[in-house]
């Protein structure tokens, strides 16, 4: 088998067999196929596309290119959740303890962030001493004992995807549906869960800006999971404005805690309940959607979800006192209001620009080597549809550097569109695919 022949076949619109894809991925991972040939293949795939069988074969070949986490030692159904990411997306920090408090086994692998804020791991490190650098044995034992664990990607999970993504990133071949879906799902399938709930974002703060593209990606990933026997659900949700009110690592952790106390923003609470309902159902802990939702609301009201977060934080070396006293989380030295210059209704928020404001303040990484300031960020006071008066606060900005604060303030004001009439309401949940 020769890579040259496979490139010719795909360039001509042919479908690659599972054996050909296995050969290609295995040889590339072992550095026996050069980057220039794989670049040519990625461009051929970009223009010619892949059918369902090819996409499934590519996904499994990448999943098998490294370690496959074996969770058979965990009792019961293992459930994972994945978000395609966005601004203010702190969902796992509230959702995982909610589902675990309902008896669902949450075994999740997460990464660090590269962009406007940290990833789930970075945010959890707002708890002093918290670590996700745990062994697979610790991970499995913890899921069995307390029902929840989140570990860093310390295992060699889907190394072919790491190599391929870096190549696609510099050859303008990132935005192909099959390649995106296989990249995400190869890591999820290698992580060993029985059921996966996907939160696919759409809007100005999401990777998929257009709603139809988000639904196409959701369909593709759901089909991939089902093809290998996974219980799959995909929720397409709005990311045309930040999720919740907080943007920034420790600020988002605080908002997740407030949500577990029943005091969270309406949109964030709704998303957690929606995702959680499907997780509880997938975990076999409820016989109906209504029962699952009732269980989730009950563990918030009786404090079990908050206590589960504290138990989880403590089990991974963190200071659980911060769950009950958020003043122990990292705090910025400067907090100032961003004042509206005009009166009207918030008609639009450039969501990705709000993320860049957090990055400017130091809340995200511009490179993998960047140090994150966990204390900085923004807390919005006005969102789309809200009325605002001139002189009223749009948000509070949390900073440790005056120059960065002023740069972020200027960018933030430019991200808000205020008009005389209220915009038409937008649905948070765009659709659900199963």
C-alpha positions as semicolon CSV with decimal commas, in nm:
position;residue;x (nm);y (nm);z (nm)
1;X;0,000;0,000;0,000
2;X;0,136;0,345;-0,095
3;X;0,031;0,685;0,034
4;X;0,072;0,825;-0,318
5;X;-0,201;0,590;-0,445
6;X;-0,434;0,684;-0,161
7;X;-0,390;1,055;-0,234
8;X;-0,468;0,991;-0,601
9;X;-0,777;0,789;-0,507
10;X;-0,918;1,058;-0,278
11;X;-0,823;1,338;-0,518
12;X;-1,031;1,162;-0,781
13;X;-1,333;1,142;-0,552
14;X;-1,294;0,780;-0,448
15;X;-1,380;0,642;-0,105
16;X;-1,096;0,505;0,109
17;X;-1,145;0,165;0,270
18;X;-1,111;0,109;0,645
19;X;-0,787;-0,080;0,580
20;X;-0,645;0,209;0,377
21;X;-0,737;0,460;0,647
22;X;-0,588;0,237;0,921
23;X;-0,265;0,213;0,721
24;X;-0,252;0,588;0,662
25;X;-0,310;0,685;1,026
26;X;-0,079;0,418;1,169
27;X;0,207;0,504;0,934
28;X;0,164;0,879;0,985
29;X;0,158;0,844;1,365
30;X;0,484;0,649;1,345
31;X;0,641;0,919;1,122
32;X;0,663;0,690;0,820
33;X;0,438;0,914;0,609
34;X;0,578;1,270;0,570
35;X;0,378;1,583;0,649
36;X;0,375;1,692;0,284
37;X;0,188;1,378;0,178
38;X;-0,060;1,398;0,467
39;X;-0,113;1,768;0,385
40;X;-0,204;1,668;0,030
41;X;-0,446;1,407;0,165
42;X;-0,610;1,657;0,403
43;X;-0,661;1,901;0,115
44;X;-0,809;1,621;-0,099
45;X;-1,046;1,533;0,187
46;X;-1,131;1,902;0,230
47;X;-1,247;1,930;-0,131
48;X;-1,380;1,577;-0,193
49;X;-1,525;1,504;0,149
50;X;-1,567;1,172;0,328
51;X;-1,870;0,945;0,348
52;X;-2,006;0,806;0,679
53;X;-1,800;0,485;0,656
54;X;-1,477;0,676;0,589
55;X;-1,543;0,919;0,874
56;X;-1,615;0,633;1,116
57;X;-1,299;0,450;1,006
58;X;-1,089;0,767;1,046
59;X;-1,233;0,829;1,392
60;X;-1,159;0,477;1,516
61;X;-0,812;0,473;1,359
62;X;-0,724;0,792;1,548
63;X;-0,884;0,663;1,869
64;X;-0,675;0,344;1,847
65;X;-0,353;0,534;1,766
66;X;-0,274;0,564;2,139
67;X;-0,407;0,459;2,478
68;X;-0,770;0,350;2,507
69;X;-0,891;0,408;2,862
70;X;-1,054;0,092;3,000
71;X;-1,335;0,185;3,241
72;X;-1,473;-0,167;3,281
73;X;-1,366;-0,160;3,647
74;X;-1,614;0,123;3,711
75;X;-1,950;-0,008;3,829
76;X;-2,251;0,095;3,621
77;X;-2,295;0,312;3,313
78;X;-2,020;0,569;3,261
79;X;-2,143;0,902;3,121
80;X;-1,934;1,180;2,967
81;X;-2,023;1,526;2,840
82;X;-1,841;1,731;2,580
83;X;-1,885;2,094;2,477
84;X;-1,749;2,241;2,156
85;X;-1,661;2,548;2,366
86;X;-1,752;2,910;2,394
87;X;-1,736;3,221;2,609
88;X;-1,832;3,172;2,973
89;X;-1,874;2,796;2,927
90;X;-1,820;2,665;3,279
91;X;-2,086;2,396;3,242
92;X;-1,887;2,090;3,355
93;X;-1,807;2,246;3,693
94;X;-2,176;2,266;3,786
95;X;-2,318;1,988;3,570
96;X;-2,086;1,701;3,668
97;X;-2,161;1,729;4,044
98;X;-2,535;1,763;3,969
99;X;-2,540;1,441;3,766
100;X;-2,314;1,259;4,014
101;X;-2,541;1,362;4,301
102;X;-2,822;1,185;4,111
103;X;-2,616;0,865;4,106
104;X;-2,467;0,895;3,756
105;X;-2,104;0,782;3,716
106;X;-1,909;1,072;3,568
107;X;-1,570;0,972;3,428
108;X;-1,435;1,270;3,234
109;X;-1,107;1,362;3,071
110;X;-1,051;1,732;3,012
111;X;-0,782;1,956;2,872
112;X;-0,643;2,301;2,926
113;X;-0,764;2,598;2,729
114;X;-0,594;2,774;2,441
115;X;-0,779;3,098;2,374
116;X;-0,991;3,347;2,563
117;X;-1,020;3,156;2,895
118;X;-0,877;2,843;3,044
119;X;-1,021;2,499;2,995
120;X;-1,207;2,302;3,262
121;X;-0,878;2,196;3,422
122;X;-0,751;2,556;3,447
123;X;-1,078;2,668;3,603
124;X;-1,076;2,386;3,859
125;X;-0,726;2,491;3,963
126;X;-0,892;2,799;4,113
127;X;-0,933;2,563;4,409
128;X;-0,595;2,576;4,585
129;X;-0,415;2,243;4,559
130;X;-0,657;2,087;4,307
131;X;-0,494;1,854;4,056
132;X;-0,612;1,652;3,757
133;X;-0,270;1,488;3,722
134;X;-0,393;1,164;3,872
135;X;-0,330;0,804;3,771
136;X;-0,585;0,596;3,584
137;X;-0,614;0,379;3,897
138;X;-0,696;0,682;4,113
139;X;-0,941;0,803;3,847
140;X;-1,131;0,472;3,837
141;X;-1,129;0,430;4,217
142;X;-1,264;0,782;4,266
143;X;-1,548;0,732;4,017
144;X;-1,643;0,411;4,200
145;X;-1,625;0,575;4,543
146;X;-1,781;0,918;4,493
147;X;-1,924;0,896;4,141
148;X;-1,714;1,167;3,978
149;X;-1,360;1,232;3,862
150;X;-1,203;1,461;3,604
151;X;-0,850;1,382;3,497
152;X;-0,611;1,562;3,266
153;X;-0,512;1,412;2,936
154;X;-0,201;1,259;3,089
155;X;-0,241;0,937;2,890
156;X;-0,136;0,926;2,527
157;X;-0,492;0,971;2,401
158;X;-0,538;0,988;2,021
159;X;-0,183;1,102;1,930
160;X;-0,276;1,082;1,561
161;X;-0,533;1,356;1,620
162;X;-0,274;1,582;1,785
163;X;-0,044;1,543;1,484
164;X;-0,322;1,582;1,230
165;X;-0,479;1,885;1,398
166;X;-0,145;2,069;1,411
167;X;-0,103;1,998;1,039
168;X;-0,458;2,102;0,948
169;X;-0,414;2,423;1,147
170;X;-0,132;2,541;0,921
171;X;-0,270;2,409;0,590
172;X;-0,617;2,571;0,599
173;X;-0,796;2,235;0,629
174;X;-0,952;2,270;0,975
175;X;-1,310;2,347;0,877
176;X;-1,419;2,020;0,717
177;X;-1,712;1,849;0,890
178;X;-1,572;1,495;0,879
179;X;-1,232;1,608;1,006
180;X;-1,382;1,815;1,288
181;X;-1,618;1,536;1,396
182;X;-1,350;1,267;1,387
183;X;-1,108;1,488;1,582
184;X;-1,356;1,541;1,867
185;X;-1,499;1,190;1,872
186;X;-1,165;1,006;1,852
187;X;-1,073;1,153;2,190
188;X;-1,417;1,087;2,337
189;X;-1,422;0,724;2,221
190;X;-1,069;0,667;2,353
191;X;-1,184;0,797;2,694
192;X;-1,402;0,491;2,758
193;X;-1,749;0,628;2,844
194;X;-2,064;0,429;2,761
195;X;-2,281;0,734;2,697
196;X;-2,184;1,077;2,567
197;X;-2,390;1,396;2,582
198;X;-2,264;1,663;2,340
199;X;-2,320;2,037;2,375
200;X;-2,265;2,178;2,027
201;X;-2,245;2,558;2,032
202;X;-2,353;2,794;1,756
203;X;-2,323;3,170;1,717
204;X;-2,062;3,447;1,719
205;X;-1,874;3,297;2,015
206;X;-1,869;2,942;1,878
207;X;-1,654;2,754;1,628
208;X;-1,970;2,685;1,427
209;X;-2,104;3,035;1,355
210;X;-2,398;2,913;1,146
211;X;-2,681;2,713;1,302
212;X;-2,703;2,472;1,009
213;X;-2,332;2,391;1,044
214;X;-2,375;2,321;1,416
215;X;-2,662;2,080;1,343
216;X;-2,456;1,911;1,070
217;X;-2,167;1,861;1,316
218;X;-2,406;1,734;1,585
219;X;-2,553;1,481;1,341
220;X;-2,208;1,367;1,231
221;X;-2,078;1,316;1,586
222;X;-2,396;1,145;1,703
223;X;-2,378;0,901;1,411
224;X;-2,010;0,831;1,483
225;X;-2,079;0,744;1,846
226;X;-2,377;0,526;1,761
227;X;-2,176;0,339;1,499
228;X;-1,957;0,197;1,777
229;X;-2,239;0,132;2,023
230;X;-2,234;0,448;2,232
231;X;-2,552;0,605;2,372
232;X;-2,544;0,949;2,208
233;X;-2,733;1,275;2,258
234;X;-2,642;1,613;2,106
235;X;-2,787;1,944;2,221
236;X;-2,731;2,244;1,993
237;X;-2,719;2,555;2,211
238;X;-2,678;2,930;2,161
239;X;-2,338;3,096;2,190
240;X;-2,428;3,426;2,026
241;X;-2,364;3,590;2,362
242;X;-2,165;3,470;2,665
243;X;-2,317;3,184;2,865
244;X;-2,424;3,307;3,208
245;X;-2,273;3,629;3,334
246;X;-1,915;3,543;3,434
247;X;-1,623;3,522;3,189
248;X;-1,289;3,431;3,344
249;X;-1,163;3,131;3,538
250;X;-1,227;3,187;3,911
251;X;-1,526;3,409;3,829
252;X;-1,680;3,123;3,630
253;X;-1,612;2,879;3,915
254;X;-1,791;3,116;4,153
255;X;-2,090;3,132;3,916
256;X;-2,099;2,752;3,890
257;X;-2,107;2,733;4,272
258;X;-2,388;2,990;4,285
259;X;-2,579;2,778;4,034
260;X;-2,544;2,474;4,262
261;X;-2,686;2,695;4,537
262;X;-2,989;2,773;4,321
263;X;-2,874;3,130;4,251
264;X;-2,728;3,089;3,902
265;X;-2,816;3,288;3,588
266;X;-3,131;3,161;3,416
267;X;-2,963;3,064;3,087
268;X;-2,676;2,876;3,250
269;X;-2,911;2,697;3,489
270;X;-3,138;2,597;3,201
271;X;-2,849;2,455;2,999
272;X;-2,720;2,255;3,297
273;X;-3,067;2,113;3,364
274;X;-3,117;2,026;2,995
275;X;-2,781;1,853;2,955
276;X;-2,816;1,692;3,298
277;X;-3,156;1,548;3,215
278;X;-3,009;1,350;2,924
279;X;-2,710;1,245;3,135
280;X;-2,935;1,112;3,414
281;X;-3,145;0,927;3,158
282;X;-2,835;0,786;2,984
283;X;-2,702;0,673;3,322
284;X;-3,020;0,474;3,384
285;X;-3,114;0,671;3,695
286;X;-3,455;0,797;3,578
287;X;-3,744;0,647;3,385
288;X;-3,857;0,969;3,220
289;X;-3,734;1,315;3,128
290;X;-3,964;1,466;3,388
291;X;-3,822;1,243;3,662
292;X;-3,465;1,322;3,560
293;X;-3,527;1,698;3,567
294;X;-3,700;1,669;3,904
295;X;-3,401;1,478;4,045
296;X;-3,158;1,746;3,925
297;X;-3,361;2,029;4,075
298;X;-3,390;1,837;4,401
299;X;-3,012;1,789;4,442
300;X;-2,970;2,163;4,396
301;X;-3,241;2,245;4,650
302;X;-3,122;1,998;4,915
303;X;-2,753;2,091;4,877
304;X;-2,637;1,745;4,760
305;X;-2,497;1,878;4,432
306;X;-2,293;2,146;4,612
307;X;-2,166;1,889;4,862
308;X;-2,072;1,657;4,575
309;X;-1,860;1,937;4,423
310;X;-1,684;1,979;4,760
311;X;-1,627;1,603;4,787
312;X;-1,487;1,594;4,433
313;X;-1,255;1,892;4,493
314;X;-1,122;1,742;4,815
315;X;-1,068;1,398;4,654
316;X;-0,834;1,560;4,401
317;X;-0,631;1,761;4,652
318;X;-0,823;2,089;4,643
319;X;-0,936;2,312;4,928
320;X;-1,307;2,234;4,954
321;X;-1,365;2,533;5,185
322;X;-1,377;2,753;4,875
323;X;-1,695;2,569;4,765
324;X;-1,871;2,712;5,069
325;X;-1,675;3,041;5,089
326;X;-1,598;3,175;4,740
327;X;-1,387;3,459;4,885
328;X;-1,114;3,193;4,910
329;X;-1,100;3,171;4,528
330;X;-0,839;3,389;4,347
331;X;-0,948;3,754;4,342
332;X;-0,830;4,046;4,127
333;X;-0,689;4,360;4,288
334;X;-0,890;4,600;4,069
335;X;-1,266;4,580;4,012
336;X;-1,429;4,858;3,809
337;X;-1,763;4,908;3,634
338;X;-1,790;4,950;3,257
339;X;-2,045;5,228;3,209
340;X;-2,284;5,253;2,915
341;X;-2,254;5,572;2,714
342;X;-2,608;5,555;2,576
343;X;-2,962;5,445;2,659
344;X;-3,153;5,171;2,481
345;X;-3,174;4,795;2,451
346;X;-2,879;4,562;2,419
347;X;-2,941;4,442;2,065
348;X;-2,627;4,235;2,009
349;X;-2,308;4,131;2,187
350;X;-2,007;4,023;1,981
351;X;-1,948;3,715;2,189
352;X;-1,599;3,635;2,064
353;X;-1,492;3,993;2,141
354;X;-1,594;3,949;2,506
355;X;-1,371;3,641;2,509
356;X;-1,084;3,848;2,372
357;X;-1,139;4,099;2,654
358;X;-1,075;3,817;2,902
359;X;-0,765;3,717;2,706
360;X;-0,634;4,076;2,714
361;X;-0,677;4,080;3,093
362;X;-0,469;3,761;3,121
363;X;-0,752;3,511;3,161
364;X;-0,652;3,295;2,862
365;X;-0,356;3,165;2,665
366;X;-0,226;3,312;2,341
367;X;0,031;3,028;2,325
368;X;0,057;2,694;2,505
369;X;0,333;2,842;2,723
370;X;0,126;3,142;2,841
371;X;0,056;3,174;3,214
372;X;-0,312;3,223;3,303
373;X;-0,423;3,474;3,565
374;X;-0,710;3,285;3,728
375;X;-0,850;3,591;3,905
376;X;-0,927;3,823;3,610
377;X;-1,228;3,850;3,383
378;X;-1,569;4,014;3,353
379;X;-1,911;3,980;3,511
380;X;-2,186;4,104;3,280
381;X;-2,473;4,309;3,417
382;X;-2,661;4,348;3,088
383;X;-2,727;4,087;2,822
384;X;-2,913;4,081;2,490
385;X;-3,267;4,218;2,530
386;X;-3,196;4,407;2,853
387;X;-3,272;4,778;2,879
388;X;-2,984;5,000;2,982
389;X;-2,968;5,369;3,077
390;X;-2,677;5,601;3,002
391;X;-2,445;5,590;3,303
392;X;-2,561;5,240;3,401
393;X;-2,312;4,954;3,441
394;X;-2,283;4,702;3,157
395;X;-2,034;4,485;3,344
396;X;-1,773;4,471;3,619
397;X;-1,418;4,420;3,501
398;X;-1,173;4,232;3,726
399;X;-0,806;4,308;3,655
400;X;-0,457;4,318;3,804
401;X;-0,306;4,557;3,550
402;X;-0,438;4,907;3,477
403;X;-0,319;4,917;3,113
404;X;-0,479;4,579;3,039
405;X;-0,801;4,696;3,206
406;X;-0,825;5,003;2,983
407;X;-0,753;4,801;2,667
408;X;-1,022;4,550;2,764
409;X;-1,272;4,824;2,853
410;X;-1,238;4,985;2,508
411;X;-1,283;4,651;2,333
412;X;-1,580;4,559;2,554
413;X;-1,772;4,879;2,473
414;X;-1,718;4,821;2,100
415;X;-1,864;4,469;2,138
416;X;-2,204;4,595;2,259
417;X;-2,469;4,718;2,014
418;X;-2,736;4,929;2,185
419;X;-3,043;5,033;1,987
420;X;-3,381;5,198;2,043
421;X;-3,586;4,881;2,003
422;X;-3,560;4,546;2,179
423;X;-3,438;4,254;1,967
424;X;-3,651;3,948;1,900
425;X;-3,598;3,684;2,170
426;X;-3,361;3,399;2,087
427;X;-3,387;3,039;2,203
428;X;-3,104;2,903;2,418
429;X;-3,167;2,543;2,311
430;X;-3,175;2,528;1,931
431;X;-3,246;2,157;1,903
432;X;-3,176;1,808;2,036
433;X;-3,053;1,510;1,833
434;X;-3,054;1,150;1,953
